[in-house]
């Protein structure tokens, strides 16, 4: 009985910590941005600072993302 309870609790914790990671989707940026145009000439550090800027109301959801998640999104979408 204790083994089943412990396994269940571990699954709840794992799902709770994985969900925010899965929610970090590069597609959310593409709703407003065209990276090749909007981000041209900007470095990844500048983009990270802009994404975390609390004064931008459209970036409010980014406050829930870690720097690593934002960096991964930026790397995926960064113009080559």
N, C-alpha and C positions, 0 to 999 in steps of 0.2 A: 504494500500500500504506500509506504513512504517513498519507494522508488518511483512509482507512477506520479505521485505528487511533485517530487523533485523534478522529474522530466517535464511535467506540465509547466512548472514555474520557469524552467530554463527556456522552454519554447516561447513563453509569453515575453520574457526579457529579450530573447533573440529577435523576435518579430518587432518588438517595440524599438529596438535600436537599428534595425535594418530599414524600416519604413522610411525614415528621413533620407537615407542614402538613396533609396530607389526613387524618391520624389525629386531628387536633383536631376532634372532633365534639361538637356541643352535646348530642346524644342521650346521651352518657355521663353528663352531669350529671343528666339526667332519670331515670336509674336509681335515684337516691337522693333527689332534690330535687323539690319542687313549688314552682317559683319564686314564684308568687303568694302562697304561704303562708310558705315558708321565708325568703324574701328581702324580705318586706314591710318597708318603712321603712329599708332598707339602701341606701347609696350604692354606685355602681359601684366606688369606691376601697375601700370596706369589703369588698365581695364579692371583689375581687382579692386583698386581704390574706388573707381566709379561704381562698381557693382555693390560695394559695401556702403556707399554714401547714403546715410539715413534721410537726407533732405530730398532724395528722389523717391516720390511716393510709389512709382512703378517698381522700384527695387525693394519695397518693403518685405516681400517674401524672401529675399536673399539673406535677411538677417538671421534666418533659421539655418542657413547653410554654413558649413565650416569653410575655412580658407582652402582646405584641400579639395572640397567639393567644387567650390567656385573656380579654383585653378584648373581642375579637370574639365569643367565646362568650357572655360576660356581656351584651353589647349585644343579642345575638339572643334571649336568654332573659329578660332583665330585664322584670319586670312593668311594664306601661304605666300 
